[in-house]
Amino acid sequence: MTVSQLDFTDFGFEANPFAITPDPRYLFLSAAHEEGLAHLLYGTGPNGGFVQLTGEVGIGKTLLIRTLLDQRMVGVNTAYIYNPRISRREFLAAICDELSISYDQPIRSSKQLIDRLVHHLLRSHGKGERTVLIVDEAQNLRPTVLETVRLLTNLETSRHKLLRIILVGQPELNQLLMRKELRQVAQRITARYHLMPLGRHETAAYIRHRMRTAGMTEGVFKPSSLWLVHHLTHGVPRLINALCERALLGLFVTGEQRIGMKLMWKAAREVNYPVTFPGKLLMRGVFASLLIAAATALGLSALSNSVHIKRPLETTASLTLMELPVNKIVTERTGHFDQPENKIINAVENSLSAG
């Protein structure tokens, strides 16, 4: 069975909770994403001018744009360019198309398009409306097109910009704007923000949020698996979605009740995520947890008074399980779990669940 063949409604979901399409219903407002959305909203406001939003691949930039466009802002007209790897003339034509500005065919010059655009902007401004140009994947803009963007920022009255511009792209956009010939563009940007990945707790909250939005409220993911997801994906939402979707598929196929660390590791291998980690830090945490569990089970409370066990940093419900070498747990050839290490994993998973 593949994900495309899977009907999530058969398993109690209203939809696939980890689809990678930018659906605003699934937006999780982490601190960084809330700030990023605030910058986009500022760019559309009465004082907005030239805003830049950057972030790594899969961090959720397009989802923020879709959420912004879903707001149905009164008195705001938007032109959304999602494929900017085009010529200067094509870029201007795309803006006109987005704003429903008619122009003669064939296009004889860029000036023809700019004149039409200026006429439209002046008319919209006269009606009290704002016009916003949003360019996604802006790192792909050609220098000549960026120069056109700069010229468009000159369209203004004595008090207001006629065209507000928002550039959204990968970090390479910063490098592009650092070029000497584009310094005039960079100097005109009035607000910048860089989206950061989700933190460990945010990753767990993100997964729970998407599950609830899809109609599933039960705790399908064990704490250890949530933790492992963050380590493998570094908090990048698109990678989290791909990994969790594969893990859900494994859950449905195997018939297990919850997704633990073993199933998540298998899912990581299937989506080609790196699963080899240094393990010294975790081994101390693993054996500390086992000793504490053994002492509790046997009633040896004196052990905790006579032996001081040093736990690694951030191990209060988050022993770095991911740092245990996977080749000590997963047999390379078969992909099955060896029994001794399997017991350790189960013990630590129980410790995390209890914590």
C-alpha positions as CSV (number, residue, x, y, z in Angstrom):
1,M,0.0,0.0,0.0
2,T,1.2,3.5,-0.8
3,V,0.1,6.9,0.7
4,S,-1.7,7.7,-2.6
5,Q,-3.7,4.5,-2.3
6,L,-4.6,5.1,1.4
7,D,-8.0,6.6,2.3
8,F,-7.5,8.3,5.6
9,T,-11.2,8.5,6.3
10,D,-11.2,4.7,6.7
11,F,-9.1,5.2,9.8
12,G,-11.1,8.0,11.5
13,F,-9.5,11.0,9.8
14,E,-11.4,13.6,7.9
15,A,-8.4,14.1,5.6
16,N,-4.7,13.3,5.4
17,P,-3.2,15.3,8.3
18,F,0.2,15.5,6.8
19,A,-0.4,16.4,3.2
20,I,2.3,18.8,1.9
21,T,-0.1,21.1,0.1
22,P,-0.2,24.6,1.7
23,D,-3.7,24.4,3.3
24,P,-4.3,27.4,5.6
25,R,-6.5,25.2,7.8
26,Y,-3.4,23.4,9.0
27,L,-1.4,26.5,9.8
28,F,0.4,26.1,13.1
29,L,1.4,29.5,14.5
30,S,4.7,28.9,16.2
31,A,6.3,32.0,17.6
32,A,8.3,32.4,14.4
33,H,5.4,31.8,12.1
34,E,3.2,34.2,14.0
35,E,5.9,36.9,13.6
36,G,6.3,36.0,9.9
37,L,2.6,36.4,9.3
38,A,2.6,39.7,11.2
39,H,5.3,41.0,8.8
40,L,3.2,40.0,5.8
41,L,0.1,41.7,7.3
42,Y,2.2,44.8,7.9
43,G,3.3,44.8,4.3
44,T,-0.4,45.0,3.2
45,G,-1.3,47.7,5.7
46,P,-1.5,51.5,5.2
47,N,2.2,51.9,6.3
48,G,3.5,48.9,4.4
49,G,6.1,49.5,1.8
50,F,8.7,46.9,0.9
51,V,8.9,43.8,3.0
52,Q,11.2,40.7,2.8
53,L,10.4,37.3,4.3
54,T,13.0,34.5,4.0
55,G,13.2,30.9,5.3
56,E,14.7,27.6,4.4
57,V,13.0,25.2,2.0
58,G,9.9,23.6,3.5
59,I,9.7,26.0,6.4
60,G,6.2,27.2,5.6
61,K,6.6,30.4,3.7
62,T,4.0,29.6,1.0
63,L,1.6,28.5,3.6
64,L,1.9,31.9,5.3
65,I,1.2,33.6,1.9
66,R,-1.9,31.4,1.4
67,T,-3.1,32.2,4.8
68,L,-2.6,35.9,4.1
69,L,-4.5,35.7,0.8
70,D,-7.3,33.8,2.6
71,Q,-7.9,36.8,4.9
72,R,-10.1,38.5,2.2
73,M,-8.8,41.9,3.3
74,V,-11.2,44.7,2.5
75,G,-9.9,47.3,0.3
76,V,-6.7,45.4,-0.6
77,N,-6.0,44.1,-4.1
78,T,-3.2,41.5,-4.4
79,A,-1.1,40.3,-7.3
80,Y,0.6,36.9,-6.4
81,I,3.6,35.9,-8.6
82,Y,4.6,32.3,-7.6
83,N,6.9,31.6,-10.6
84,P,9.2,34.6,-11.0
85,R,11.8,33.0,-13.2
86,I,10.6,35.1,-16.1
87,S,11.7,38.1,-18.2
88,R,11.1,41.7,-17.2
89,R,8.3,42.0,-19.7
90,E,6.7,38.7,-18.7
91,F,6.9,39.9,-15.0
92,L,5.0,43.1,-15.7
93,A,2.5,41.2,-17.8
94,A,1.9,38.7,-14.9
95,I,1.2,41.6,-12.5
96,C,-1.3,43.1,-14.9
97,D,-2.9,39.7,-15.3
98,E,-3.2,39.2,-11.6
99,L,-4.8,42.6,-11.2
100,S,-7.1,42.1,-14.2
101,I,-5.5,44.9,-16.1
102,S,-6.1,44.7,-19.9
103,Y,-3.4,45.4,-22.4
104,D,-2.9,45.2,-26.1
105,Q,-1.5,42.1,-27.7
106,P,1.2,41.6,-28.8
107,I,3.1,43.5,-26.1
108,R,5.3,46.0,-27.9
109,S,7.2,47.3,-24.9
110,S,7.5,47.2,-21.1
111,K,6.5,50.9,-21.1
112,Q,3.1,49.9,-22.4
113,L,2.5,47.6,-19.4
114,I,3.9,50.1,-16.9
115,D,1.6,52.8,-18.2
116,R,-1.4,50.5,-17.8
117,L,-0.3,49.5,-14.3
118,V,0.2,53.1,-13.2
119,H,-3.2,54.1,-14.4
120,H,-4.8,51.2,-12.5
121,L,-2.8,52.0,-9.3
122,L,-3.9,55.7,-9.4
123,R,-7.5,54.7,-9.9
124,S,-7.4,52.2,-7.0
125,H,-5.7,54.7,-4.7
126,G,-8.4,57.2,-5.6
127,K,-11.0,54.7,-4.4
128,G,-9.1,54.2,-1.1
129,E,-7.8,50.8,-2.1
130,R,-4.3,49.4,-1.5
131,T,-2.5,47.2,-4.0
132,V,0.1,44.6,-2.9
133,L,2.5,42.7,-5.0
134,I,3.6,39.3,-3.5
135,V,6.5,37.5,-5.1
136,D,7.1,33.9,-3.9
137,E,10.4,32.1,-4.7
138,A,11.9,35.6,-5.1
139,Q,15.5,34.2,-5.0
140,N,14.8,33.2,-8.6
141,L,14.3,36.7,-9.8
142,R,16.7,37.9,-12.4
143,P,18.7,41.1,-11.6
144,T,16.9,42.9,-14.4
145,V,13.6,42.0,-12.9
146,L,14.7,43.1,-9.4
147,E,15.6,46.4,-10.9
148,T,12.1,46.6,-12.3
149,V,10.8,45.9,-8.8
150,R,12.9,48.8,-7.5
151,L,11.4,51.1,-10.1
152,L,7.9,50.0,-9.1
153,T,8.6,51.2,-5.6
154,N,9.0,54.7,-7.0
155,L,5.2,54.7,-7.8
156,E,3.9,56.8,-5.0
157,T,2.0,59.9,-4.1
158,S,3.4,62.5,-1.7
159,R,2.2,60.5,1.2
160,H,1.6,56.8,0.2
161,K,3.1,54.1,-1.9
162,L,0.9,53.1,-4.8
163,L,2.3,49.6,-4.8
164,R,3.3,47.7,-1.8
165,I,5.8,44.9,-2.4
166,I,6.5,41.7,-0.4
167,L,9.4,39.4,-1.5
168,V,9.3,35.9,-0.1
169,G,12.2,33.5,-0.7
170,Q,14.9,31.2,0.4
171,P,18.1,32.6,2.1
172,E,19.7,32.9,-1.3
173,L,17.5,36.0,-1.7
174,N,19.7,37.7,0.9
175,Q,22.8,36.8,-1.1
176,L,21.2,38.1,-4.3
177,L,20.4,41.4,-2.7
178,M,23.9,41.8,-1.4
179,R,25.2,42.2,-5.0
180,K,26.6,45.7,-5.6
181,E,24.3,46.4,-8.5
182,L,21.3,45.6,-6.4
183,R,22.1,47.7,-3.4
184,Q,19.4,50.2,-4.2
185,V,16.8,47.4,-4.0
186,A,18.2,46.2,-0.7
187,Q,18.2,49.7,0.8
188,R,14.5,50.2,0.1
189,I,13.4,47.2,2.1
190,T,11.8,48.5,5.3
191,A,11.0,45.3,7.1
192,R,12.8,41.9,7.1
193,Y,12.2,38.6,8.9
194,H,13.7,35.2,8.7
195,L,11.6,32.2,9.5
196,M,13.2,29.7,11.9
197,P,12.4,26.0,12.2
198,L,10.2,24.6,15.0
199,G,11.6,23.9,18.4
200,R,11.4,20.5,20.0
201,H,8.2,21.3,21.9
202,E,6.7,23.2,19.0
203,T,7.3,20.1,16.8
204,A,5.2,18.0,19.1
205,A,2.5,20.6,19.3
206,Y,2.6,21.0,15.5
207,I,2.0,17.3,15.0
208,R,-0.8,17.2,17.5
209,H,-2.4,20.3,15.9
210,R,-2.5,18.7,12.5
211,M,-3.9,15.5,13.9
212,R,-6.7,17.4,15.7
213,T,-7.4,19.5,12.5
214,A,-7.8,16.2,10.6
215,G,-10.3,15.0,13.2
216,M,-8.1,12.7,15.3
217,T,-7.8,13.6,19.0
218,E,-6.3,10.4,20.3
219,G,-2.6,10.3,21.1
220,V,-1.4,8.2,18.2
221,F,2.3,9.3,18.5
222,K,4.2,8.2,21.6
223,P,6.4,10.9,23.2
224,S,9.6,9.2,22.1
225,S,8.5,9.2,18.4
226,L,7.6,12.9,18.6
227,W,11.0,13.6,19.9
228,L,12.7,11.5,17.2
229,V,10.7,13.4,14.6
230,H,12.2,16.7,15.7
231,H,15.7,15.3,15.7
232,L,15.4,13.8,12.2
233,T,13.7,16.8,10.6
234,H,15.3,19.6,12.6
235,G,11.8,21.2,13.0
236,V,11.2,21.7,9.2
237,P,7.4,21.4,8.7
238,R,7.6,19.8,5.2
239,L,10.0,17.1,6.4
240,I,7.9,16.5,9.5
241,N,4.8,16.0,7.3
242,A,6.6,13.5,5.0
243,L,8.0,11.5,7.9
244,C,4.7,11.4,9.9
245,E,2.7,10.5,6.8
246,R,5.0,7.5,6.2
247,A,4.8,6.5,9.9
248,L,1.0,6.6,9.7
249,L,1.1,4.4,6.7
250,G,3.2,1.9,8.7
251,L,0.8,2.1,11.6
252,F,-2.1,1.2,9.4
253,V,-0.3,-1.6,7.7
254,T,1.1,-3.2,10.8
255,G,-2.1,-2.8,12.8
256,E,-0.3,-1.3,15.8
257,Q,-2.2,1.1,18.1
258,R,0.4,3.8,18.4
259,I,3.6,5.1,16.7
260,G,6.7,4.5,18.7
261,M,10.3,5.0,18.1
262,K,10.8,1.8,16.3
263,L,8.1,2.5,13.7
264,M,9.3,6.1,13.3
265,W,12.9,4.9,12.6
266,K,11.6,2.5,10.0
267,A,9.6,5.4,8.4
268,A,12.7,7.5,8.4
269,R,14.6,4.8,6.5
270,E,11.8,4.6,3.9
271,V,11.9,8.3,3.2
272,N,15.7,8.3,3.1
273,Y,16.3,10.4,6.2
274,P,19.7,10.0,7.8
275,V,19.4,7.8,10.9
276,T,22.9,7.4,12.3
277,F,23.7,9.4,15.4
278,P,26.5,9.7,18.0
279,G,25.4,8.0,21.1
280,K,27.5,8.7,24.1
281,L,25.2,11.3,25.5
282,L,22.1,9.2,25.2
283,M,23.8,6.1,26.6
284,R,24.3,7.9,29.9
285,G,20.7,8.9,29.8
286,V,19.5,5.4,28.9
287,F,21.3,3.7,31.7
288,A,20.3,6.4,34.2
289,S,16.7,5.8,33.2
290,L,17.1,2.1,33.5
291,L,18.7,2.3,36.9
292,I,16.0,4.7,38.2
293,A,13.3,2.4,36.8
294,A,14.9,-0.7,38.4
295,A,15.3,1.0,41.7
296,T,11.6,2.0,41.7
297,A,10.5,-1.4,40.7
298,L,12.5,-3.2,43.4
299,G,11.7,-0.6,46.1
300,L,15.3,0.3,46.5
301,S,14.8,3.9,47.5
302,A,18.1,3.9,49.3
303,L,19.8,3.7,45.9
304,S,18.7,7.1,45.0
305,N,20.1,8.5,48.3
306,S,23.5,6.8,48.0
307,V,24.1,7.0,44.3
308,H,24.0,10.3,42.4
309,I,23.2,9.8,38.7
310,K,24.2,12.6,36.5
311,R,21.7,13.0,33.7
312,P,22.5,14.9,30.4
313,L,21.1,18.3,29.8
314,E,17.4,18.5,28.8
315,T,16.6,15.0,29.9
316,T,13.5,15.7,32.0
317,A,11.2,14.1,29.5
318,S,13.5,14.3,26.6
319,L,16.4,11.9,26.8
320,T,18.2,12.3,23.4
321,L,17.0,8.9,22.1
322,M,18.0,9.9,18.6
323,E,21.6,10.0,19.6
324,L,21.8,6.3,20.1
325,P,23.6,4.8,17.1
326,V,20.9,3.3,15.0
327,N,23.2,0.5,13.8
328,K,23.1,-0.8,17.4
329,I,19.3,-1.0,17.2
330,V,18.3,-1.7,13.6
331,T,19.9,-4.6,11.7
332,E,21.3,-3.1,8.5
333,R,20.4,-6.0,6.2
334,T,16.9,-7.0,7.5
335,G,15.7,-3.7,9.0
336,H,14.4,-5.7,12.0
337,F,15.1,-4.8,15.6
338,D,17.5,-7.0,17.7
339,Q,16.0,-8.2,20.9
340,P,18.5,-6.8,23.5
341,E,18.4,-3.3,22.1
342,N,14.7,-3.6,21.6
343,K,14.2,-4.1,25.3
344,I,16.3,-0.9,26.0
345,I,14.2,1.1,23.6
346,N,11.0,-0.2,25.1
347,A,12.3,0.6,28.6
348,V,13.2,4.2,27.7
349,E,10.0,4.7,25.8
350,N,8.1,3.7,28.9
351,S,10.3,6.1,30.9
352,L,9.5,9.0,28.6
353,S,5.8,8.2,28.6
354,A,5.8,8.1,32.4
355,G,7.7,11.4,32.5
